[in-house]
Amino acid sequence: MAVAAKNVLKTGANEMELVDFRIYKQIGDRAYEGIYGVNVAKVREIIKIPKLTELPGAPEYIEGIFDLRGVVIPVINLAKWMGIKTSESEQERSRVIIAEFSKILVGFIVSEAKRIRRISWADIEPATFSSGDEGTLDHNKVTGVTKIENDAVLLILDFESIVKDLGLYRPTINVDSDTEQISGSAMVIDDSATARKIVKNTLEKMGMHVIEAVDGSDALHKLNELYDKYGERISTELRVIVSDVEMPRMDGFHFAAHVKDDPRLKEIPVVFNSSISDRFSDTRGREAGGESYLVKFDANQFVPEIIRVIKNHIK
């Protein structure tokens, strides 16, 4: 399955495209359909299950590895990872979604890839169910939920979080003791508490006070409160905004477009910090008014780029 062009979304439109895929749970002689999605921007391609090389000693949900045009890719069976028993009759429709985030490629086996959907982030609600509602799935593995036709509910999975929990990569940002210190405040926007904590700790080590927000809507509300407090001095008090892109209710691009259209706030630099590492997102970030687009948890890029952006803003 070819993935549709990812650059047709209007920047700042608060929309996303996602791949709608299914995992069928077998109970007795009946199959129950689980409806899931992942952001198209994180999908490199969708293929039939290739010939896999088994990894001795690996957990059973890691089916093996294969070579995709010179890149060795691990393949995770999502159903097995979630503790779901699937029917052997469904295997003919099974596909591997090759996902890329933070410049890492991983394959995920799903029961079926259905279609590409375009959905407004305003129609996506944060996940609120507790552990055990979907097998081993918990709210930390879901970026949001949304209704589709026939009142069915689609869960948007956070593949990045799954891979991180499997230990395939461990995001960290280190601040050297001789890193230049910066005064003032920064705002960190991310629906992931783990990601916010990593960025917050980094900025605090750089000497900054950090204000947190969980999505673009929450951030706009807090920016208005800061303006009430500082007035015209807000752009000198708030030195930088570091924003994720994928967030329920209001994504990072839509948020940045709001900031840059507001004469009170437009001088505050916005730096996107996202795990989406496709070639379109950097362009979309700049179209939305962002000063920089960083790939999440790139230790060699994050700290020096934040310092560069703030210095340029001061000039």
FITI-98623 format. One record per residue (C-alpha): chain; residue in one letter; residue number from 0; x, y, z. Coordinates in pm, 1 decimal. Example, Ala and Ser with C-alpha at 12.3 -4.5 7.8 and 13.67 -1.06 7.14 Angstrom:
BEGIN
<torpa chaine="A" residu="A" num="0" px="1230.0" py="-450.0" pz="780.0"/>
<torpa chaine="A" residu="S" num="1" px="1367.0" py="-106.0" pz="714.0"/>
***
This chain:
BEGIN
<torpa chaine="A" residu="M" num="0" px="0.0" py="0.0" pz="0.0"/>
<torpa chaine="A" residu="A" num="1" px="142.4" py="333.1" pz="-104.9"/>
<torpa chaine="A" residu="V" num="2" px="103.9" py="616.4" pz="143.0"/>
<torpa chaine="A" residu="A" num="3" px="-58.9" py="928.8" pz="-3.5"/>
<torpa chaine="A" residu="A" num="4" px="140.6" py="1249.2" pz="-42.1"/>
<torpa chaine="A" residu="K" num="5" px="195.6" py="1397.2" pz="300.9"/>
<torpa chaine="A" residu="N" num="6" px="243.2" py="1758.0" pz="192.9"/>
<torpa chaine="A" residu="V" num="7" px="-113.8" py="1825.7" pz="78.3"/>
<torpa chaine="A" residu="L" num="8" px="-237.2" py="1919.7" pz="424.6"/>
<torpa chaine="A" residu="K" num="9" px="-276.2" py="2294.0" pz="461.3"/>
<torpa chaine="A" residu="T" num="10" px="-32.7" py="2418.3" pz="723.6"/>
<torpa chaine="A" residu="G" num="11" px="-213.3" py="2547.8" pz="1030.4"/>
<torpa chaine="A" residu="A" num="12" px="-540.5" py="2377.7" pz="937.1"/>
<torpa chaine="A" residu="N" num="13" px="-533.3" py="2169.1" pz="1259.2"/>
<torpa chaine="A" residu="E" num="14" px="-580.8" py="1850.5" pz="1058.2"/>
<torpa chaine="A" residu="M" num="15" px="-392.3" py="1524.5" pz="1035.5"/>
<torpa chaine="A" residu="E" num="16" px="-396.6" py="1226.8" pz="804.1"/>
<torpa chaine="A" residu="L" num="17" px="-373.0" py="883.7" pz="960.8"/>
<torpa chaine="A" residu="V" num="18" px="-351.8" py="525.8" pz="844.0"/>
<torpa chaine="A" residu="D" num="19" px="-660.1" py="336.9" pz="961.2"/>
<torpa chaine="A" residu="F" num="20" px="-562.6" py="-21.4" pz="1045.0"/>
<torpa chaine="A" residu="R" num="21" px="-730.3" py="-310.7" pz="1221.8"/>
<torpa chaine="A" residu="I" num="22" px="-637.8" py="-579.6" pz="1471.0"/>
<torpa chaine="A" residu="Y" num="23" px="-888.3" py="-864.5" pz="1492.0"/>
<torpa chaine="A" residu="K" num="24" px="-928.3" py="-1031.0" pz="1829.8"/>
<torpa chaine="A" residu="Q" num="25" px="-1039.7" py="-1393.8" pz="1815.4"/>
<torpa chaine="A" residu="I" num="26" px="-1275.5" py="-1507.6" pz="2094.9"/>
<torpa chaine="A" residu="G" num="27" px="-1420.5" py="-1852.2" pz="2036.0"/>
<torpa chaine="A" residu="D" num="28" px="-1552.0" py="-1863.7" pz="1680.5"/>
<torpa chaine="A" residu="R" num="29" px="-1596.7" py="-1486.8" pz="1653.2"/>
<torpa chaine="A" residu="A" num="30" px="-1353.2" py="-1212.3" pz="1552.0"/>
<torpa chaine="A" residu="Y" num="31" px="-1383.9" py="-868.4" pz="1709.5"/>
<torpa chaine="A" residu="E" num="32" px="-1250.1" py="-567.2" pz="1524.4"/>
<torpa chaine="A" residu="G" num="33" px="-1014.2" py="-324.4" pz="1695.0"/>
<torpa chaine="A" residu="I" num="34" px="-984.7" py="5.8" pz="1505.7"/>
<torpa chaine="A" residu="Y" num="35" px="-655.9" py="192.9" pz="1531.1"/>
<torpa chaine="A" residu="G" num="36" px="-464.6" py="465.8" pz="1356.5"/>
<torpa chaine="A" residu="V" num="37" px="-117.8" py="615.1" pz="1324.8"/>
<torpa chaine="A" residu="N" num="38" px="-16.3" py="952.1" pz="1182.5"/>
<torpa chaine="A" residu="V" num="39" px="65.6" py="925.3" pz="810.5"/>
<torpa chaine="A" residu="A" num="40" px="365.1" py="1151.9" pz="871.3"/>
<torpa chaine="A" residu="K" num="41" px="522.5" py="867.5" pz="1069.4"/>
<torpa chaine="A" residu="V" num="42" px="455.3" py="600.7" pz="804.2"/>
<torpa chaine="A" residu="R" num="43" px="725.5" py="532.1" pz="546.4"/>
<torpa chaine="A" residu="E" num="44" px="533.8" py="257.0" pz="363.4"/>
<torpa chaine="A" residu="I" num="45" px="303.5" py="-42.3" pz="410.5"/>
<torpa chaine="A" residu="I" num="46" px="411.2" py="-382.8" pz="278.2"/>
<torpa chaine="A" residu="K" num="47" px="319.9" py="-751.2" pz="287.9"/>
<torpa chaine="A" residu="I" num="48" px="493.5" py="-949.3" pz="558.8"/>
<torpa chaine="A" residu="P" num="49" px="845.9" py="-1017.9" pz="427.2"/>
<torpa chaine="A" residu="K" num="50" px="1068.3" py="-1313.2" pz="504.0"/>
<torpa chaine="A" residu="L" num="51" px="1193.8" py="-1247.5" pz="855.6"/>
<torpa chaine="A" residu="T" num="52" px="1510.3" py="-1357.4" pz="1031.0"/>
<torpa chaine="A" residu="E" num="53" px="1438.9" py="-1468.8" pz="1386.8"/>
<torpa chaine="A" residu="L" num="54" px="1621.5" py="-1300.5" pz="1674.0"/>
<torpa chaine="A" residu="P" num="55" px="1722.6" py="-1563.0" pz="1933.3"/>
<torpa chaine="A" residu="G" num="56" px="1619.4" py="-1466.0" pz="2284.2"/>
<torpa chaine="A" residu="A" num="57" px="1390.8" py="-1183.0" pz="2170.8"/>
<torpa chaine="A" residu="P" num="58" px="1039.8" py="-1148.1" pz="2320.3"/>
<torpa chaine="A" residu="E" num="59" px="776.4" py="-1339.0" pz="2123.9"/>
<torpa chaine="A" residu="Y" num="60" px="613.2" py="-1020.0" pz="1998.7"/>
<torpa chaine="A" residu="I" num="61" px="932.1" py="-930.0" pz="1809.7"/>
<torpa chaine="A" residu="E" num="62" px="884.5" py="-1150.6" pz="1504.3"/>
<torpa chaine="A" residu="G" num="63" px="1231.6" py="-1088.0" pz="1365.2"/>
<torpa chaine="A" residu="I" num="64" px="1427.0" py="-856.1" pz="1141.2"/>
<torpa chaine="A" residu="F" num="65" px="1453.5" py="-799.8" pz="766.0"/>
<torpa chaine="A" residu="D" num="66" px="1653.2" py="-589.5" pz="522.6"/>
<torpa chaine="A" residu="L" num="67" px="1464.3" py="-304.7" pz="358.1"/>
<torpa chaine="A" residu="R" num="68" px="1686.6" py="-160.7" pz="86.8"/>
<torpa chaine="A" residu="G" num="69" px="1998.4" py="-181.6" pz="299.7"/>
<torpa chaine="A" residu="V" num="70" px="1838.9" py="-93.8" pz="635.6"/>
<torpa chaine="A" residu="V" num="71" px="1783.7" py="-370.8" pz="892.5"/>
<torpa chaine="A" residu="I" num="72" px="1442.1" py="-323.3" pz="1053.0"/>
<torpa chaine="A" residu="P" num="73" px="1295.6" py="-498.6" pz="1360.9"/>
<torpa chaine="A" residu="V" num="74" px="934.4" py="-612.6" pz="1323.0"/>
<torpa chaine="A" residu="I" num="75" px="688.6" py="-607.0" pz="1614.6"/>
<torpa chaine="A" residu="N" num="76" px="364.2" py="-804.6" pz="1611.6"/>
<torpa chaine="A" residu="L" num="77" px="118.6" py="-556.3" pz="1764.3"/>
<torpa chaine="A" residu="A" num="78" px="-143.8" py="-819.0" pz="1845.4"/>
<torpa chaine="A" residu="K" num="79" px="105.9" py="-1031.8" pz="2036.7"/>
<torpa chaine="A" residu="W" num="80" px="240.4" py="-727.6" pz="2219.1"/>
<torpa chaine="A" residu="M" num="81" px="-114.6" py="-634.4" pz="2322.6"/>
<torpa chaine="A" residu="G" num="82" px="-189.0" py="-991.7" pz="2433.6"/>
<torpa chaine="A" residu="I" num="83" px="-450.9" py="-1040.6" pz="2162.2"/>
<torpa chaine="A" residu="K" num="84" px="-512.6" py="-1376.4" pz="1997.2"/>
<torpa chaine="A" residu="T" num="85" px="-580.8" py="-1341.2" pz="1626.0"/>
<torpa chaine="A" residu="S" num="86" px="-729.6" py="-1582.0" pz="1373.2"/>
<torpa chaine="A" residu="E" num="87" px="-496.3" py="-1759.4" pz="1131.3"/>
<torpa chaine="A" residu="S" num="88" px="-750.4" py="-1689.0" pz="854.2"/>
<torpa chaine="A" residu="E" num="89" px="-672.7" py="-1316.8" pz="886.4"/>
<torpa chaine="A" residu="Q" num="90" px="-304.6" py="-1359.6" pz="809.1"/>
<torpa chaine="A" residu="E" num="91" px="-351.2" py="-1322.9" pz="432.3"/>
<torpa chaine="A" residu="R" num="92" px="-457.5" py="-960.7" pz="485.8"/>
<torpa chaine="A" residu="S" num="93" px="-186.1" py="-886.5" pz="741.9"/>
<torpa chaine="A" residu="R" num="94" px="50.8" py="-605.8" pz="657.8"/>
<torpa chaine="A" residu="V" num="95" px="364.3" py="-446.2" pz="801.0"/>
<torpa chaine="A" residu="I" num="96" px="350.4" py="-72.1" pz="866.7"/>
<torpa chaine="A" residu="I" num="97" px="701.9" py="68.0" pz="836.4"/>
<torpa chaine="A" residu="A" num="98" px="709.4" py="363.9" pz="1076.0"/>
<torpa chaine="A" residu="E" num="99" px="979.2" py="626.2" pz="1116.8"/>
<torpa chaine="A" residu="F" num="100" px="1023.7" py="851.8" pz="1416.3"/>
<torpa chaine="A" residu="S" num="101" px="1327.9" py="1021.5" pz="1560.1"/>
<torpa chaine="A" residu="K" num="102" px="1511.9" py="882.9" pz="1252.9"/>
<torpa chaine="A" residu="I" num="103" px="1444.4" py="522.8" pz="1360.4"/>
<torpa chaine="A" residu="L" num="104" px="1265.2" py="268.3" pz="1136.7"/>
<torpa chaine="A" residu="V" num="105" px="1049.5" py="-6.1" pz="1290.7"/>
<torpa chaine="A" residu="G" num="106" px="793.4" py="-242.9" pz="1137.9"/>
<torpa chaine="A" residu="F" num="107" px="456.9" py="-321.4" pz="1299.6"/>
<torpa chaine="A" residu="I" num="108" px="246.3" py="-620.1" pz="1193.1"/>
<torpa chaine="A" residu="V" num="109" px="-127.9" py="-542.5" pz="1184.6"/>
<torpa chaine="A" residu="S" num="110" px="-426.4" py="-752.9" pz="1079.6"/>
<torpa chaine="A" residu="E" num="111" px="-527.0" py="-522.3" pz="795.5"/>
<torpa chaine="A" residu="A" num="112" px="-450.9" py="-174.4" pz="660.5"/>
<torpa chaine="A" residu="K" num="113" px="-780.2" py="-16.7" pz="556.3"/>
<torpa chaine="A" residu="R" num="114" px="-746.9" py="341.1" pz="435.0"/>
<torpa chaine="A" residu="I" num="115" px="-610.7" py="688.1" pz="496.6"/>
<torpa chaine="A" residu="R" num="116" px="-836.0" py="925.7" pz="691.7"/>
<torpa chaine="A" residu="R" num="117" px="-816.8" py="1300.9" pz="729.6"/>
<torpa chaine="A" residu="I" num="118" px="-930.6" py="1412.5" pz="1075.4"/>
<torpa chaine="A" residu="S" num="119" px="-934.4" py="1742.7" pz="1259.3"/>
<torpa chaine="A" residu="W" num="120" px="-731.8" py="1747.7" pz="1579.7"/>
<torpa chaine="A" residu="A" num="121" px="-1030.3" py="1930.3" pz="1731.3"/>
<torpa chaine="A" residu="D" num="122" px="-1225.8" py="1602.7" pz="1698.4"/>
<torpa chaine="A" residu="I" num="123" px="-959.0" py="1402.4" pz="1879.8"/>
<torpa chaine="A" residu="E" num="124" px="-990.5" py="1369.1" pz="2255.5"/>
<torpa chaine="A" residu="P" num="125" px="-711.9" py="1266.7" pz="2494.4"/>
<torpa chaine="A" residu="A" num="126" px="-724.2" py="901.2" pz="2599.4"/>
<torpa chaine="A" residu="T" num="127" px="-881.1" py="860.3" pz="2942.7"/>
<torpa chaine="A" residu="F" num="128" px="-930.0" py="483.8" pz="2977.0"/>
<torpa chaine="A" residu="S" num="129" px="-725.7" py="293.8" pz="3231.9"/>
<torpa chaine="A" residu="S" num="130" px="-482.9" py="7.9" pz="3198.5"/>
<torpa chaine="A" residu="G" num="131" px="-656.0" py="-315.2" pz="3102.6"/>
<torpa chaine="A" residu="D" num="132" px="-930.2" py="-163.2" pz="2886.9"/>
<torpa chaine="A" residu="E" num="133" px="-755.0" py="-280.4" pz="2569.3"/>
<torpa chaine="A" residu="G" num="134" px="-546.5" py="-582.0" pz="2663.5"/>
<torpa chaine="A" residu="T" num="135" px="-206.2" py="-455.4" pz="2769.7"/>
<torpa chaine="A" residu="L" num="136" px="-275.3" py="-114.9" pz="2616.1"/>
<torpa chaine="A" residu="D" num="137" px="-280.3" py="186.7" pz="2844.9"/>
<torpa chaine="A" residu="H" num="138" px="-332.5" py="556.4" pz="2791.2"/>
<torpa chaine="A" residu="N" num="139" px="42.4" py="613.3" pz="2752.9"/>
<torpa chaine="A" residu="K" num="140" px="28.6" py="416.7" pz="2425.7"/>
<torpa chaine="A" residu="V" num="141" px="-261.3" py="618.2" pz="2282.4"/>
<torpa chaine="A" residu="T" num="142" px="-229.7" py="981.6" pz="2173.9"/>
<torpa chaine="A" residu="G" num="143" px="-604.9" py="1024.5" pz="2137.4"/>
<torpa chaine="A" residu="V" num="144" px="-942.5" py="879.2" pz="2046.0"/>
<torpa chaine="A" residu="T" num="145" px="-1195.3" py="989.9" pz="1786.4"/>
<torpa chaine="A" residu="K" num="146" px="-1533.0" py="875.2" pz="1657.3"/>
<torpa chaine="A" residu="I" num="147" px="-1570.4" py="757.3" pz="1298.6"/>
<torpa chaine="A" residu="E" num="148" px="-1871.3" py="630.6" pz="1103.7"/>
<torpa chaine="A" residu="N" num="149" px="-2138.1" py="420.1" pz="1277.6"/>
<torpa chaine="A" residu="D" num="150" px="-2024.3" py="565.0" pz="1613.9"/>
<torpa chaine="A" residu="A" num="151" px="-1717.6" py="341.6" pz="1611.0"/>
<torpa chaine="A" residu="V" num="152" px="-1416.4" py="463.4" pz="1811.0"/>
<torpa chaine="A" residu="L" num="153" px="-1068.5" py="478.4" pz="1661.1"/>
<torpa chaine="A" residu="L" num="154" px="-763.3" py="475.9" pz="1889.5"/>
<torpa chaine="A" residu="I" num="155" px="-457.2" py="665.1" pz="1768.2"/>
<torpa chaine="A" residu="L" num="156" px="-157.6" py="461.3" pz="1879.5"/>
<torpa chaine="A" residu="D" num="157" px="171.1" py="609.1" pz="1990.2"/>
<torpa chaine="A" residu="F" num="158" px="417.7" py="376.0" pz="1815.2"/>
<torpa chaine="A" residu="E" num="159" px="706.6" py="581.0" pz="1953.2"/>
<torpa chaine="A" residu="S" num="160" px="604.1" py="507.7" pz="2311.8"/>
<torpa chaine="A" residu="I" num="161" px="570.5" py="137.0" pz="2235.2"/>
<torpa chaine="A" residu="V" num="162" px="919.2" py="117.4" pz="2086.9"/>
<torpa chaine="A" residu="K" num="163" px="1063.9" py="314.9" pz="2377.1"/>
<torpa chaine="A" residu="D" num="164" px="908.7" py="71.9" pz="2626.4"/>
<torpa chaine="A" residu="L" num="165" px="1057.1" py="-218.5" pz="2432.1"/>
<torpa chaine="A" residu="G" num="166" px="1400.9" py="-67.7" pz="2485.7"/>
<torpa chaine="A" residu="L" num="167" px="1477.8" py="-21.2" pz="2115.0"/>
<torpa chaine="A" residu="Y" num="168" px="1575.5" py="337.3" pz="2190.1"/>
<torpa chaine="A" residu="R" num="169" px="1603.1" py="550.2" pz="2501.8"/>
<torpa chaine="A" residu="P" num="170" px="1547.5" py="924.0" pz="2452.3"/>
<torpa chaine="A" residu="T" num="171" px="1777.2" py="1150.5" pz="2652.4"/>
<torpa chaine="A" residu="I" num="172" px="1913.4" py="1501.1" pz="2621.0"/>
<torpa chaine="A" residu="N" num="173" px="2232.1" py="1580.8" pz="2806.8"/>
<torpa chaine="A" residu="V" num="174" px="2335.5" py="1931.3" pz="2911.0"/>
<torpa chaine="A" residu="D" num="175" px="2709.1" py="1979.9" pz="2958.2"/>
<torpa chaine="A" residu="S" num="176" px="2821.9" py="2169.6" pz="3265.9"/>
<torpa chaine="A" residu="D" num="177" px="2975.4" py="2436.8" pz="3042.5"/>
<torpa chaine="A" residu="T" num="178" px="2654.3" py="2493.9" pz="2842.8"/>
<torpa chaine="A" residu="E" num="179" px="2568.1" py="2862.3" pz="2814.5"/>
<torpa chaine="A" residu="Q" num="180" px="2306.8" py="2964.9" pz="3073.0"/>
<torpa chaine="A" residu="I" num="181" px="1995.5" py="3153.9" pz="2959.5"/>
<torpa chaine="A" residu="S" num="182" px="1771.8" py="3362.8" pz="3186.4"/>
<torpa chaine="A" residu="G" num="183" px="1397.4" py="3407.1" pz="3150.8"/>
<torpa chaine="A" residu="S" num="184" px="1114.7" py="3161.9" pz="3089.1"/>
<torpa chaine="A" residu="A" num="185" px="1032.3" py="2896.9" pz="2831.3"/>
<torpa chaine="A" residu="M" num="186" px="705.0" py="2723.3" pz="2750.4"/>
<torpa chaine="A" residu="V" num="187" px="703.9" py="2349.9" pz="2676.0"/>
<torpa chaine="A" residu="I" num="188" px="398.5" py="2207.3" pz="2498.5"/>
<torpa chaine="A" residu="D" num="189" px="352.2" py="1831.2" pz="2468.3"/>
<torpa chaine="A" residu="D" num="190" px="69.3" py="1591.4" pz="2547.5"/>
<torpa chaine="A" residu="S" num="191" px="326.5" py="1336.7" pz="2665.0"/>
<torpa chaine="A" residu="A" num="192" px="420.1" py="1391.1" pz="3030.2"/>
<torpa chaine="A" residu="T" num="193" px="742.9" py="1197.7" pz="2971.7"/>
<torpa chaine="A" residu="A" num="194" px="846.8" py="1419.5" pz="2679.8"/>
<torpa chaine="A" residu="R" num="195" px="758.7" py="1736.7" pz="2872.7"/>
<torpa chaine="A" residu="K" num="196" px="969.6" py="1622.2" pz="3166.0"/>
<torpa chaine="A" residu="I" num="197" px="1274.7" py="1554.6" pz="2947.2"/>
<torpa chaine="A" residu="V" num="198" px="1256.4" py="1894.7" pz="2776.2"/>
<torpa chaine="A" residu="K" num="199" px="1168.6" py="2076.5" pz="3100.1"/>
<torpa chaine="A" residu="N" num="200" px="1466.0" py="1928.2" pz="3284.2"/>
<torpa chaine="A" residu="T" num="201" px="1693.7" py="2024.3" pz="2995.9"/>
<torpa chaine="A" residu="L" num="202" px="1577.2" py="2386.1" pz="2985.9"/>
<torpa chaine="A" residu="E" num="203" px="1596.5" py="2417.0" pz="3364.4"/>
<torpa chaine="A" residu="K" num="204" px="1958.6" py="2298.7" pz="3354.4"/>
<torpa chaine="A" residu="M" num="205" px="2013.9" py="2582.3" pz="3107.4"/>
<torpa chaine="A" residu="G" num="206" px="1885.2" py="2826.6" pz="3371.1"/>
<torpa chaine="A" residu="M" num="207" px="1531.8" py="2882.0" pz="3246.0"/>
<torpa chaine="A" residu="H" num="208" px="1198.6" py="2876.6" pz="3427.6"/>
<torpa chaine="A" residu="V" num="209" px="959.1" py="2640.7" pz="3248.6"/>
<torpa chaine="A" residu="I" num="210" px="583.6" py="2672.6" pz="3195.6"/>
<torpa chaine="A" residu="E" num="211" px="411.7" py="2352.0" pz="3080.6"/>
<torpa chaine="A" residu="A" num="212" px="108.1" py="2303.1" pz="2856.3"/>
<torpa chaine="A" residu="V" num="213" px="-53.1" py="1979.9" pz="2735.9"/>
<torpa chaine="A" residu="D" num="214" px="-167.4" py="2094.8" pz="2390.2"/>
<torpa chaine="A" residu="G" num="215" px="-200.8" py="2402.7" pz="2170.3"/>
<torpa chaine="A" residu="S" num="216" px="-532.9" py="2510.6" pz="2319.9"/>
<torpa chaine="A" residu="D" num="217" px="-396.0" py="2490.7" pz="2674.0"/>
<torpa chaine="A" residu="A" num="218" px="-85.8" py="2683.0" pz="2563.3"/>
<torpa chaine="A" residu="L" num="219" px="-287.8" py="2969.4" pz="2410.8"/>
<torpa chaine="A" residu="H" num="220" px="-482.3" py="3001.5" pz="2734.7"/>
<torpa chaine="A" residu="K" num="221" px="-158.7" py="3022.5" pz="2935.7"/>
<torpa chaine="A" residu="L" num="222" px="-8.2" py="3271.4" pz="2690.4"/>
<torpa chaine="A" residu="N" num="223" px="-305.1" py="3500.7" pz="2745.3"/>
<torpa chaine="A" residu="E" num="224" px="-250.8" py="3473.4" pz="3120.3"/>
<torpa chaine="A" residu="L" num="225" px="116.6" py="3561.6" pz="3073.8"/>
<torpa chaine="A" residu="Y" num="226" px="23.5" py="3863.4" pz="2863.4"/>
<torpa chaine="A" residu="D" num="227" px="-210.2" py="3981.8" pz="3138.0"/>
<torpa chaine="A" residu="K" num="228" px="87.1" py="3955.7" pz="3374.6"/>
<torpa chaine="A" residu="Y" num="229" px="366.8" py="4102.3" pz="3159.3"/>
<torpa chaine="A" residu="G" num="230" px="189.8" py="4305.7" pz="2892.2"/>
<torpa chaine="A" residu="E" num="231" px="423.6" py="4426.3" pz="2616.4"/>
<torpa chaine="A" residu="R" num="232" px="721.3" py="4271.5" pz="2801.7"/>
<torpa chaine="A" residu="I" num="233" px="599.2" py="3918.3" pz="2731.2"/>
<torpa chaine="A" residu="S" num="234" px="842.4" py="3860.3" pz="2443.2"/>
<torpa chaine="A" residu="T" num="235" px="1139.6" py="3947.9" pz="2664.9"/>
<torpa chaine="A" residu="E" num="236" px="1011.9" py="3743.7" pz="2960.9"/>
<torpa chaine="A" residu="L" num="237" px="912.9" py="3435.7" pz="2757.3"/>
<torpa chaine="A" residu="R" num="238" px="1229.1" py="3361.0" pz="2558.5"/>
<torpa chaine="A" residu="V" num="239" px="1115.2" py="3057.8" pz="2359.4"/>
<torpa chaine="A" residu="I" num="240" px="824.1" py="2817.7" pz="2305.0"/>
<torpa chaine="A" residu="V" num="241" px="912.9" py="2451.1" pz="2246.7"/>
<torpa chaine="A" residu="S" num="242" px="616.1" py="2267.2" pz="2096.6"/>
<torpa chaine="A" residu="D" num="243" px="535.6" py="1912.9" pz="1994.2"/>
<torpa chaine="A" residu="V" num="244" px="340.4" py="1871.0" pz="1669.4"/>
<torpa chaine="A" residu="E" num="245" px="98.7" py="1582.3" pz="1738.0"/>
<torpa chaine="A" residu="M" num="246" px="-145.3" py="1684.1" pz="2011.3"/>
<torpa chaine="A" residu="P" num="247" px="-522.1" py="1637.8" pz="2064.8"/>
<torpa chaine="A" residu="R" num="248" px="-754.6" py="1939.8" pz="2032.8"/>
<torpa chaine="A" residu="M" num="249" px="-491.7" py="2165.1" pz="1871.0"/>
<torpa chaine="A" residu="D" num="250" px="-170.6" py="2052.2" pz="1704.8"/>
<torpa chaine="A" residu="G" num="251" px="159.0" py="2239.1" pz="1709.1"/>
<torpa chaine="A" residu="F" num="252" px="131.6" py="2384.0" pz="1358.4"/>
<torpa chaine="A" residu="H" num="253" px="-213.4" py="2529.5" pz="1423.2"/>
<torpa chaine="A" residu="F" num="254" px="-93.9" py="2667.4" pz="1755.4"/>
<torpa chaine="A" residu="A" num="255" px="209.4" py="2835.2" pz="1595.3"/>
<torpa chaine="A" residu="A" num="256" px="-7.5" py="2992.7" pz="1326.9"/>
<torpa chaine="A" residu="H" num="257" px="-222.3" py="3145.7" pz="1604.2"/>
<torpa chaine="A" residu="V" num="258" px="85.7" py="3281.7" pz="1782.6"/>
<torpa chaine="A" residu="K" num="259" px="237.0" py="3435.9" pz="1470.6"/>
<torpa chaine="A" residu="D" num="260" px="-96.5" py="3596.7" pz="1373.8"/>
<torpa chaine="A" residu="D" num="261" px="-124.9" py="3761.9" pz="1716.4"/>
<torpa chaine="A" residu="P" num="262" px="65.2" py="4095.0" pz="1728.2"/>
<torpa chaine="A" residu="R" num="263" px="107.0" py="4055.8" pz="2105.1"/>
<torpa chaine="A" residu="L" num="264" px="287.4" py="3722.4" pz="2070.1"/>
<torpa chaine="A" residu="K" num="265" px="440.3" py="3703.8" pz="1723.3"/>
<torpa chaine="A" residu="E" num="266" px="792.4" py="3800.1" pz="1839.0"/>
<torpa chaine="A" residu="I" num="267" px="820.7" py="3492.3" pz="2064.0"/>
<torpa chaine="A" residu="P" num="268" px="1023.5" py="3224.2" pz="1879.1"/>
<torpa chaine="A" residu="V" num="269" px="856.4" py="2886.4" pz="1833.0"/>
<torpa chaine="A" residu="V" num="270" px="1071.4" py="2575.1" pz="1806.4"/>
<torpa chaine="A" residu="F" num="271" px="903.5" py="2250.4" pz="1703.8"/>
<torpa chaine="A" residu="N" num="272" px="1034.1" py="1938.8" pz="1876.8"/>
<torpa chaine="A" residu="S" num="273" px="872.8" py="1632.3" pz="1722.0"/>
<torpa chaine="A" residu="S" num="274" px="945.8" py="1265.2" pz="1662.9"/>
<torpa chaine="A" residu="I" num="275" px="811.0" py="1307.0" pz="1308.0"/>
<torpa chaine="A" residu="S" num="276" px="1122.9" py="1303.9" pz="1093.4"/>
<torpa chaine="A" residu="D" num="277" px="980.0" py="1298.1" pz="740.4"/>
<torpa chaine="A" residu="R" num="278" px="1098.0" py="1550.4" pz="481.7"/>
<torpa chaine="A" residu="F" num="279" px="772.7" py="1749.9" pz="475.7"/>
<torpa chaine="A" residu="S" num="280" px="733.9" py="1845.6" pz="841.7"/>
<torpa chaine="A" residu="D" num="281" px="1029.5" py="2083.0" pz="852.4"/>
<torpa chaine="A" residu="T" num="282" px="874.6" py="2277.9" pz="563.5"/>
<torpa chaine="A" residu="R" num="283" px="531.2" py="2276.1" pz="724.0"/>
<torpa chaine="A" residu="G" num="284" px="681.9" py="2398.1" pz="1050.8"/>
<torpa chaine="A" residu="R" num="285" px="840.9" py="2697.7" pz="881.6"/>
<torpa chaine="A" residu="E" num="286" px="519.8" py="2771.9" pz="690.8"/>
<torpa chaine="A" residu="A" num="287" px="340.6" py="2782.9" pz="1028.0"/>
<torpa chaine="A" residu="G" num="288" px="590.6" py="3041.5" pz="1150.6"/>
<torpa chaine="A" residu="G" num="289" px="826.6" py="2823.0" pz="1351.6"/>
<torpa chaine="A" residu="E" num="290" px="1187.8" py="2935.3" pz="1374.5"/>
<torpa chaine="A" residu="S" num="291" px="1321.8" py="2578.6" pz="1387.5"/>
<torpa chaine="A" residu="Y" num="292" px="1210.9" py="2217.0" pz="1353.5"/>
<torpa chaine="A" residu="L" num="293" px="1402.0" py="1967.5" pz="1566.9"/>
<torpa chaine="A" residu="V" num="294" px="1378.1" py="1589.9" pz="1570.4"/>
<torpa chaine="A" residu="K" num="295" px="1281.0" py="1487.4" pz="1920.9"/>
<torpa chaine="A" residu="F" num="296" px="1551.0" py="1387.2" pz="2166.7"/>
<torpa chaine="A" residu="D" num="297" px="1841.0" py="1452.1" pz="1928.6"/>
<torpa chaine="A" residu="A" num="298" px="2104.9" py="1534.4" pz="2190.2"/>
<torpa chaine="A" residu="N" num="299" px="2342.3" py="1685.4" pz="1935.2"/>
<torpa chaine="A" residu="Q" num="300" px="2079.4" py="1922.9" pz="1800.0"/>
<torpa chaine="A" residu="F" num="301" px="1841.9" py="2034.3" pz="2074.1"/>
<torpa chaine="A" residu="V" num="302" px="2055.1" py="2237.9" pz="2317.2"/>
<torpa chaine="A" residu="P" num="303" px="2270.2" py="2429.8" pz="2064.4"/>
<torpa chaine="A" residu="E" num="304" px="1965.3" py="2504.3" pz="1849.1"/>
<torpa chaine="A" residu="I" num="305" px="1764.3" py="2648.0" pz="2139.2"/>
<torpa chaine="A" residu="I" num="306" px="2057.7" py="2875.9" pz="2224.9"/>
<torpa chaine="A" residu="R" num="307" px="2098.3" py="2980.7" pz="1860.2"/>
<torpa chaine="A" residu="V" num="308" px="1728.4" py="3063.9" pz="1820.1"/>
<torpa chaine="A" residu="I" num="309" px="1716.9" py="3273.6" pz="2137.6"/>
<torpa chaine="A" residu="K" num="310" px="2035.7" py="3461.9" pz="2043.1"/>
<torpa chaine="A" residu="N" num="311" px="1895.0" py="3540.1" pz="1698.5"/>
<torpa chaine="A" residu="H" num="312" px="1571.4" py="3657.0" pz="1859.0"/>
<torpa chaine="A" residu="I" num="313" px="1759.5" py="3894.4" pz="2088.8"/>
<torpa chaine="A" residu="K" num="314" px="1941.8" py="4044.4" pz="1791.2"/>
***
